[in-house]
Amino acid sequence: MSMSSARLRRGATIAVLAGTLVVPLTTGSAGAAPAALPAALTADSPSPSPSKPAVRPLTSQVARQLDAAVRKVMREANVPGVTVGIWTPGQPSYVRSFGVADKSSGQKMAPDMFMRVGSETKTFTVTALLQLVDQKKVGLDDPVGKYIGGVPNENRITLRQLAEMRSGLFNYSDDPDFFKALTSDPQRSFTPEQLLAYAFKHPVVFQPGQKFSYCNTNLILLGLVVEKVSGQHLGDYIRQHILDPAGMKHTLFPTGNEFPNPHAQGYTEQTANGKEADAADWNPSWGWAAGAIISNLRDLRTWAPTVATGRFPGGKPMVSAATQKQRLITPQAGSIRGAGYGLGIFDVQGWIGHNGSLPGYESLTVYLPSARTTLVALLNTDTDYRSREPSTVLGAAITKIISPGHVYNLPVTRTG
């Protein structure tokens, strides 16, 4: 099971919840001093502390423990650069950048850098769909065939099943021909229809609703539904109806391989020859509605509570309370109790949000409602460590310290 973009490796894709293949990068950056926190990122809204805190107070001692834990993960997993942000109302913030953004120049990682966030894109695409549900322009239990033709089982697969990863469709990024096309020319542009063609040449994996199986194909279809029903390009819709109302001015849905500065270079071994490459200028169109978005720490700090509560900063609903309640129904989606997947969002031991992975970059943006705590982690590699994504290893190490009763412990379950 996976809650991030499917992984690509030498002609076969392995989609997992926590990770796939481990091919360590070589870097000596893990011991670098953390970058200072920009003043604009330090403020927290005042709020009463919970009577039984789900997170430990962020004392200087806890901060030192976090520093040591991040450096340990970086050293062991050979991660070039990491930025971590932790915010709890009424508590000091923790924002640190470690290591390097560019291994060739030695440029330091910094909290203001833009990063590709991969499958966190799914939270935005499904939010767009849910807004259209609230407007009664679509129904969650409508068959996808009502909007998009040519889909296997199109009259049986519902929009709800697409959003909750229970459609049974084949994942296009598991297709060997797709892998060859992407890695032979990483700057090429893919259309949504081309991506679906890779999926639809395969039989369905199971009948709709039978089980959970993480699948990027589902989100491509939902992106097309949003476009057809709204009459807008998906990126334009997300900007107008989600990003602008949330005040997220440093998040964008790219149309090509554009990447605002400053950004970190991204290091991957998901290449045709298996050798490390810098994927910063790769075209993310192959992820489109499932994985193309670019953001930064500031905006993801905003997004974590926004998507988890369904309310924009200031309290205006992003989606209705009834729809948000449906979104957060997260049936168990793997072998670990407490890890479930809902409508384009997961709940792992109480942490609500999503992770992301695509060549060169990984991210984790989650919110713990019981403490109103936000955790964001951004990394510039997607090379696994002991068959686990480095963002998962990092998330587990951090939450063991700050929320020992809510440890982010995604299982490793291979598919494909």
C-alpha positions in Angstrom: 0.0 0.0 0.0 1.2 3.5 -0.7 0.2 7.0 0.4 2.7 8.7 -1.9 3.5 8.7 -5.7 4.2 5.3 -7.1 7.9 4.6 -7.3 9.8 3.9 -10.5 12.7 1.5 -10.7 14.4 -0.2 -13.6 11.3 -0.8 -15.6 9.1 -1.9 -12.6 7.2 0.3 -10.2 6.8 -0.6 -6.6 4.0 1.3 -4.9 4.3 1.3 -1.1 2.9 3.0 1.9 6.2 3.6 3.6 8.9 2.9 1.0 10.4 0.8 -1.7 14.0 0.3 -2.8 17.1 1.5 -0.9 20.0 2.8 -2.9 21.9 5.1 -0.5 23.1 8.5 -1.8 26.6 9.7 -0.8 26.7 12.9 1.1 28.5 14.3 4.1 26.0 17.0 4.8 24.0 15.5 7.7 26.1 17.1 10.3 25.7 20.6 9.0 24.3 23.3 11.4 20.6 24.0 11.1 19.7 27.2 9.3 18.1 30.0 11.3 14.4 30.5 11.3 13.1 33.5 9.3 11.1 35.8 11.6 8.0 35.5 9.4 7.7 31.9 10.3 7.9 32.2 14.1 4.5 33.5 15.1 1.8 31.1 16.5 -1.8 32.0 17.1 -2.6 32.1 20.8 -4.6 29.1 22.0 -5.3 27.4 25.2 -3.1 24.3 25.8 -5.1 21.0 26.0 -5.6 19.5 29.4 -3.7 16.4 28.5 -1.2 17.4 25.8 -0.8 14.9 23.0 2.6 16.5 22.2 5.5 17.2 24.5 6.3 20.9 25.2 8.9 22.0 22.7 11.6 22.9 25.2 15.2 23.6 24.3 15.9 20.0 25.4 13.3 18.6 23.1 14.6 20.8 20.3 18.1 19.3 20.8 16.7 15.8 20.7 15.0 16.7 17.4 18.2 18.1 16.0 20.0 14.9 16.9 17.2 12.7 15.5 17.1 14.5 12.2 20.9 14.4 11.8 20.9 10.7 12.6 18.3 9.9 9.9 20.2 12.1 7.4 23.5 10.3 8.2 22.1 6.8 8.1 19.8 7.4 5.0 22.3 9.6 3.2 19.8 12.4 2.8 21.4 15.6 1.4 19.0 18.2 2.8 16.0 18.5 5.1 13.7 21.2 6.4 11.4 20.5 9.3 8.7 22.6 10.8 6.7 21.9 14.0 4.0 24.2 15.4 1.7 23.9 18.3 -0.4 26.9 19.5 1.0 28.3 22.8 4.3 26.5 22.3 7.7 27.6 20.8 8.0 26.7 17.1 10.7 24.4 15.7 11.9 25.2 12.2 15.3 24.0 11.1 17.0 23.3 7.8 19.9 20.8 7.7 22.4 19.8 5.1 22.6 21.0 1.5 20.2 22.0 -1.2 22.8 21.6 -3.9 25.5 19.0 -3.6 27.6 20.5 -6.3 27.8 24.0 -5.0 27.3 23.3 -1.3 24.4 25.7 -1.1 22.7 25.2 2.3 19.2 24.0 2.7 16.9 26.8 3.8 13.3 27.1 5.2 12.2 29.4 2.3 13.0 27.1 -0.5 10.4 25.8 -3.0 10.1 22.0 -3.2 8.2 19.5 -5.3 5.6 17.9 -3.0 4.5 15.0 -5.1 1.4 13.2 -3.9 0.4 16.0 -1.6 -1.1 17.2 -4.8 -3.9 14.6 -4.3 -5.2 16.6 -1.3 -5.7 19.6 -3.5 -7.4 17.7 -6.4 -9.8 15.9 -4.0 -10.6 19.2 -2.2 -11.6 20.6 -5.6 -13.8 17.6 -6.2 -15.4 18.0 -2.8 -16.1 21.6 -3.4 -18.0 20.6 -6.5 -19.9 18.0 -4.4 -20.9 20.8 -2.1 -22.2 22.8 -5.0 -24.2 19.7 -6.1 -22.4 19.7 -9.5 -21.2 16.2 -8.9 -22.0 13.4 -6.5 -19.5 11.2 -4.7 -21.4 8.1 -5.7 -21.8 9.1 -9.3 -20.1 6.6 -11.7 -17.0 8.0 -13.3 -18.5 7.1 -16.7 -21.0 9.9 -16.2 -18.2 12.4 -16.8 -15.3 10.5 -18.5 -15.7 7.8 -21.2 -13.5 4.8 -22.0 -12.7 3.9 -18.4 -12.7 0.2 -17.5 -15.7 -0.5 -15.2 -16.8 3.1 -15.8 -20.4 2.5 -14.9 -19.4 0.7 -11.6 -16.5 2.8 -10.3 -17.7 5.8 -8.3 -15.9 9.1 -7.7 -15.8 8.2 -4.1 -13.9 5.0 -4.9 -11.4 6.9 -7.0 -10.8 9.3 -4.2 -10.4 6.6 -1.5 -8.1 4.4 -3.7 -10.6 1.5 -4.0 -11.3 1.6 -7.8 -9.4 -1.5 -8.9 -7.9 0.4 -11.9 -4.3 -0.4 -12.9 -1.8 2.3 -11.8 -0.3 3.8 -14.9 3.1 4.5 -13.2 3.5 0.7 -12.7 3.6 0.3 -16.5 7.1 -0.6 -17.9 6.4 1.4 -21.1 5.6 4.5 -19.0 8.8 4.1 -17.0 10.8 3.8 -20.2 9.1 6.9 -21.7 9.7 9.0 -18.6 13.3 8.0 -17.9 14.4 8.2 -21.5 13.3 11.9 -21.7 12.5 13.2 -18.2 11.7 16.7 -19.6 9.0 15.5 -21.9 5.4 16.5 -21.3 2.6 14.0 -20.7 -1.1 14.7 -21.2 -3.7 13.2 -18.9 -5.0 11.1 -21.7 -1.6 9.7 -22.4 -1.2 8.7 -18.8 -4.6 7.0 -18.8 -3.7 5.1 -21.9 -0.8 3.4 -20.0 -3.3 2.3 -17.4 -6.2 1.2 -19.5 -4.2 -1.2 -21.6 -4.1 -3.4 -18.5 -7.0 -5.3 -17.0 -8.5 -4.1 -13.8 -6.7 -5.3 -10.7 -9.9 -6.0 -8.7 -13.6 -5.1 -8.8 -14.6 -1.7 -7.5 -14.7 -1.4 -3.7 -13.1 -4.8 -3.0 -10.0 -3.4 -1.3 -7.6 -0.5 -1.0 -4.8 -0.1 -3.6 -3.0 3.2 -4.0 -3.3 4.3 -7.6 -2.3 7.5 -9.4 -4.7 6.7 -12.2 -7.6 7.5 -9.9 -6.4 11.1 -9.5 -5.9 11.7 -13.2 -9.5 10.8 -13.7 -10.6 13.1 -10.8 -8.6 15.9 -12.2 -10.4 15.5 -15.6 -13.8 15.4 -13.8 -12.9 18.7 -12.0 -12.0 20.3 -15.3 -15.1 19.1 -17.1 -17.5 20.1 -14.4 -15.9 23.4 -13.5 -14.9 24.5 -17.0 -11.5 25.5 -15.7 -8.0 24.0 -16.1 -7.2 22.1 -12.9 -4.4 24.4 -11.9 -6.5 27.5 -12.4 -9.4 26.0 -10.3 -7.0 25.1 -7.5 -5.5 28.6 -7.5 -8.8 30.4 -7.5 -10.8 28.3 -5.1 -8.2 26.8 -2.8 -4.8 28.5 -2.8 -5.9 32.1 -3.0 -8.6 31.8 -0.2 -6.0 30.0 2.0 -3.4 32.8 1.4 -1.0 30.2 -0.1 1.0 32.5 -2.4 4.0 30.2 -2.7 2.2 27.1 -4.0 1.7 26.5 -7.7 0.5 23.9 -10.2 3.2 24.0 -12.9 2.4 23.7 -16.6 5.9 22.5 -17.4 9.2 22.0 -15.6 9.3 25.6 -14.2 10.6 25.8 -10.7 10.7 29.1 -8.8 13.8 30.2 -7.0 15.1 29.6 -4.4 14.6 25.8 -4.8 16.6 22.8 -3.7 18.1 20.4 -6.3 16.5 16.9 -6.0 18.5 13.7 -6.1 17.1 10.4 -7.4 18.3 7.0 -8.6 15.0 6.3 -10.4 16.7 6.6 -13.8 17.1 4.5 -16.9 20.6 3.4 -15.8 20.1 3.4 -12.0 22.7 6.1 -11.5 22.0 9.2 -9.4 20.6 12.2 -11.3 19.5 15.7 -10.4 15.7 15.7 -11.1 15.0 19.4 -10.4 14.3 20.2 -14.1 12.3 17.0 -14.7 8.8 17.7 -16.0 6.2 16.8 -13.4 3.4 16.6 -15.9 3.5 12.8 -15.5 2.1 13.3 -12.0 -0.4 16.0 -13.0 -3.5 15.9 -10.6 -1.7 13.1 -8.6 1.7 14.8 -8.1 2.7 18.0 -9.8 2.4 20.7 -7.2 5.3 22.9 -5.9 5.1 24.5 -2.5 7.3 25.6 0.5 7.3 25.3 4.2 5.3 28.5 4.9 2.4 27.4 2.7 2.4 23.8 3.9 2.2 25.0 7.4 -1.0 26.7 6.4 -2.3 23.7 4.4 -1.9 21.1 7.1 -4.7 22.4 9.4 -6.7 23.7 6.5 -7.1 20.3 4.8 -7.4 18.4 8.1 -10.3 20.7 9.4 -11.9 21.7 6.1 -11.7 25.4 7.0 -9.6 28.2 5.6 -7.4 30.3 7.9 -9.9 32.7 9.6 -12.6 30.0 9.8 -14.4 30.2 6.5 -15.4 26.7 5.3 -13.3 25.2 2.5 -15.8 22.4 2.2 -19.0 21.9 4.2 -18.8 20.2 7.6 -20.8 17.3 6.3 -18.4 16.7 3.4 -15.4 17.1 5.6 -16.8 14.5 7.9 -17.1 12.1 5.0 -13.6 12.9 3.9 -12.2 11.9 7.3 -13.7 8.5 7.3 -10.5 6.5 7.0 -11.0 2.8 6.9 -7.9 0.8 7.8 -5.8 0.6 4.6 -3.1 -1.8 5.5 -1.7 -4.1 8.2 -1.1 -1.5 10.9 -4.0 -0.6 13.1 -4.5 3.2 13.2 -3.4 3.8 9.6 -6.3 4.5 7.3 -7.1 6.3 4.0 -10.1 8.4 3.3 -11.0 10.8 0.5 -7.6 11.9 -0.7 -6.2 12.0 2.8 -4.8 9.7 5.4 -4.9 9.3 9.2 -1.8 7.6 10.7 -2.1 7.3 14.4 -4.0 10.5 14.6 -1.8 12.5 12.2 -4.1 13.6 9.3 -2.7 14.7 6.0 -0.6 13.2 3.2 3.0 12.5 2.1 4.5 12.9 -1.3 7.3 11.4 -3.3 8.5 11.8 -6.9 12.0 11.7 -8.3 14.3 13.8 -6.2 11.9 15.0 -3.6 9.8 13.8 -0.6 7.4 15.6 1.7 5.2 15.1 4.7 2.5 17.5 5.8 0.3 16.3 8.7 -1.8 17.7 11.5 -2.6 16.2 14.9 -6.1 17.6 15.9 -5.9 16.5 19.5 -2.9 18.9 20.0 -3.5 21.3 17.0 0.1 20.5 16.1 1.4 20.8 12.5 4.4 18.8 11.2 6.0 19.5 7.8 9.1 17.8 6.5 10.7 18.4 3.1 13.6 16.4 1.7 15.6 16.6 -1.5 15.9 12.9 -2.2 13.5 10.0 -2.8 16.1 7.2 -2.4 14.9 4.7 0.1 16.6 3.6 3.3 16.0 -0.1 4.2 12.9 -0.3 2.0 11.3 2.8 3.6 10.9 6.3 2.2 13.2 8.7 4.0 10.3 11.0 4.8 8.6 8.1 6.6 11.8 7.3 8.6 12.1 11.0 9.4 8.4 11.3 10.4 8.7 8.3 12.7 11.9 9.6 14.4 10.3 13.1 15.0 7.0 11.8 16.3 8.6 9.3 18.7 10.0 12.4 20.4 7.2 14.9 20.2 4.1 12.6 20.3 5.1 9.2 21.6 1.4 8.2 21.8 1.0 9.1 18.1 4.0 7.7 16.2 3.9 8.1 12.5 4.5 4.4 11.7 3.6 3.7 8.1 3.9 0.0 7.2 5.9 -1.3 4.2 3.6 -3.2 1.9 4.7 -3.8 -1.6 2.4 -4.0 -4.6 3.3 -4.5 -8.3 
